[in-house]
Amino acid sequence: MEKTINNRAWFMVLPVLFLVAFTAVIPLMTVVNYAFQDSFGNNQFFWVGTEWFTDLLSSERFHDALVRNLIFSFSILAIEIPLGIGIALCMPKKGWGVPVCLVLMALPLLVPWNVVGTIWQVFGRADIGLLGYFLNSIGINYNYTQDPVAAWATVIVMDVWHWTSLVVLLCYAGLVSIPEAYYQAARIDGASRWAVFRFIQLPKMHSVLLIAVLLRFMDSFMIYTEPFVVTGGGPGNSTTFLSIDLVKMAIGQFDLGPAAAMSLVYFLIILLFSWVFYTVMNNAGGEKQQYAGEE
Amino acid sequence: MLELKHVSKHVDGVGHIRDVSLRLESGSLNVLLGPTLSGKTTVMRLMAGLDKPTSGQVLVNGQDMTGVSVRKRDVAMVYQQFINYPALTVYENIASPLRVAGVKGAEVDKQVRKAADLMKLTPYLERTPLNLSGGQQQRTAIARALVKGAHLVLMDEPLANLDYKLREELRDELPKIFSESGAVFVYATTEPTEALLLGGRTATLHEGHISQFGDTLDVYRNPQDIITAQTFSDPPLNILGLTKKGGEFRTSNGTLIPASEEEKRLPDGHYKAGFRPHHLYLHRQSAEAVSLPAKVDVSEITGSESFVHVTCLNHRWVALEHGIHNVEVDAEIEVFVDAKNFMIFDDEGRSAASLMAVNA
C-alpha cells in the first residue's frame, strides 16, 4: 500500500515552530549575531569576526571566573550527592514519617532563589544575623563581606541547604522502587549492610543519581541569584561566577559583543560537561565486575 | 528436617496463619498449594526465619530455631520476581553466597561453574542480569540458591513470571536438581496442575490454614474435606447438593442416584457431591451415568479442549471435554454425571471417607 503523503499536515506543526522560533531560535541567533559584531549607539554594527572570542579565551578575568565556577560546582556535588544519598537512606519507607519527611525535604525547594539569598544574607551577618553573631561570639572570625573564605563557605552552605533536598527526593524515589524481595534475599544471603548498599541500593539508584548529578551540575554552573544577593560577587572578585561576570559585562558595562561571545562559550561549556558526566556515569553503570576466577 | 509445630502468625491482631503444623523430611519435595492470599508466602517467611511466629515452634533437625535470625540459618530462597545483584555478573551473582560463606579460590570457581552448567548458564557468565532473558535471570537466581547448598530451599512461585515453555522445562529440572542435594525443598504455587506435575508431597493451604498434607496424588484423589478438593482443582470443582435417604441420593429435581456400598453406611441427611470438570459429560459415557438438565452459560474452546460452563439445578458447573464441542449459549442441554466419580462430603465439608474412618 502506498504511504499517504499529505502536505497540509505541515500546517499542524507551524504553531510549535513559531513558538520555538520566538522562544529559542531567534534569541539565540541574536546572541550569535552580537558575538561577531561591535555595536555603538544608533544601531550601528561593525563586523569584528572572532575577535571577541579570542579576547575572551585569553582573558584572565574569564579564566578566573571559570575556575571559580568549576570549584564551586564540584564542591557542591561532592557534598550534596553523598549527603543526599545518606539522608535518603535514613528516611522511613512507610508509616506516618514518610509524608512528614517528604514535606520537610520539599520545603527548601519551594523557596525562591532571591529569598534564599536574602535569608542567608541576613542569617550570616555578623552584627544581627543568628549564624554570624553566634560564630563570632564563640571566637570564630566570620564575615562574608570581607573574608573570601567566609564568603565561599556561606555560598556553598547556602547551596547545600537549598538543593540537597532535590538529591534526597530523587534518591528516595530510586530507593522505594526497590522491591522488598531484594532486601529479603540479601538477608537470607547474610549480606552486610554495606553489601546491601553497594550491590543493591547503589546500582538501583544509578539512573536517578545520573539525573541528580546532571541537574545539580548544570544548575550550579549557572548559579547567579543567591551569591549575587549575598556577596554581590565579592569580596573583591572572590565569588564572581561566570553568570555574575556575564551580567556585569552585558548590563553593567553594556559590552554586548563580548558578553554575547561569553554567553555562547558558557553555553558550550555546560553542554560539554553535561555530556561528559552523562557518558562517564552511564559507562560506570554498565561496568561489569570481572574478577571471575582470578583469586 | 524442618518441623512447624502449631505455628500461628498475627499481624496487627489479624490472624494470617492459623495453627500450622508440618513435618518436612530432608531430601523431600514439598508443594504448598493455595490460591493467592492463602498465606503461602507467609508460611515460607516463617520457615525461613524472616518472620517470627506469634505462637508455635519452628524446629530444624529437632532443634528449636524459633526466633533465630535468618542470617544464622541455612536457607536459600527463590522468588517470583527475578532477584539478582543488578551490578554483578552472572558469575559473581552465583558466587555471592560462597563469598559470604568465606569459601576460597578454586573451590568457588569449581562450584560456580558446576551450578552454571546445570542451569545452562555457562555462555552468559560474564553478563549482568539485566542483559539476560527472564528465564536466564531466574536460572541465575536458582543457581545462587543451588550453590549455597542450604538445608532448606524455598521457592515462592518461581516460575509464575516465565513463559509456558520455560516453565515446563524448569519444572522438570528443579526437583531432580534439588533432590540430589538432600535439602528440604519447598515449592509454593497457585496452580494445582503444577503440584501434580511436581509430585512429591503437597500441603493445601486455605486462608492461612493447612487443610491437608500428604502425598500429592493422594491429596488430589482423596481430599479429606471439600476445601482441599476445591483448592486442588483447576478448573473449579463442580458441586452437587444431594439428600441421602436409605441407599440412594436424591438431587433437588428428584433424580435418584444410587449410593455405593460404603456410602450406604452414611447416616441420612444432606450431602455435597464434588466431582472434577472432566467428569461432567456432555454425552452419555456409561450405562450408570445419570442425566441432568442444564443451560449453557459460556462455551470456550482452547484448541484441543472445550470448556462448557453450565447452570444445572442452581449449581454453576464446568465441563471439560477433549476435542472441539460447539455448544450454543443459552441452549438447554442434558449433562451426565457418574456417581463413581463423586467425592461425597457432609454438610460441614468433611469427606465421607474421613467420616467413616472416625465412625469405625
Boltz contact constraints between the chains, C-beta under 6 A:
constraints:
  - contact:
      token1: [A, 179]
      token2: [B, 81]
      max_distance: 6.0
  - contact:
      token1: [A, 181]
      token2: [B, 79]
      max_distance: 6.0
  - contact:
      token1: [A, 181]
      token2: [B, 81]
      max_distance: 6.0
  - contact:
      token1: [A, 181]
      token2: [B, 83]
      max_distance: 6.0
  - contact:
      token1: [A, 182]
      token2: [B, 83]
      max_distance: 6.0
  - contact:
      token1: [A, 184]
      token2: [B, 50]
      max_distance: 6.0
  - contact:
      token1: [A, 185]
      token2: [B, 83]
      max_distance: 6.0
  - contact:
      token1: [A, 187]
      token2: [B, 70]
      max_distance: 6.0
  - contact:
      token1: [A, 188]
      token2: [B, 70]
      max_distance: 6.0
  - contact:
      token1: [A, 188]
      token2: [B, 75]
      max_distance: 6.0
  - contact:
      token1: [A, 188]
      token2: [B, 77]
      max_distance: 6.0
  - contact:
      token1: [A, 189]
      token2: [B, 97]
      max_distance: 6.0
  - contact:
      token1: [A, 189]
      token2: [B, 100]
      max_distance: 6.0
  - contact:
      token1: [A, 190]
      token2: [B, 71]
      max_distance: 6.0
  - contact:
      token1: [A, 190]
      token2: [B, 100]
      max_distance: 6.0
  - contact:
      token1: [A, 199]
      token2: [B, 85]
      max_distance: 6.0
  - contact:
      token1: [A, 203]
      token2: [B, 86]
      max_distance: 6.0
  - contact:
      token1: [A, 203]
      token2: [B, 87]
      max_distance: 6.0
  - contact:
      token1: [A, 288]
      token2: [B, 89]
      max_distance: 6.0
  - contact:
      token1: [A, 289]
      token2: [B, 88]
      max_distance: 6.0
  - contact:
      token1: [A, 289]
      token2: [B, 92]
      max_distance: 6.0
  - contact:
      token1: [A, 292]
      token2: [B, 91]
      max_distance: 6.0
  - contact:
      token1: [A, 293]
      token2: [B, 109]
      max_distance: 6.0
  - contact:
      token1: [A, 295]
      token2: [B, 105]
      max_distance: 6.0
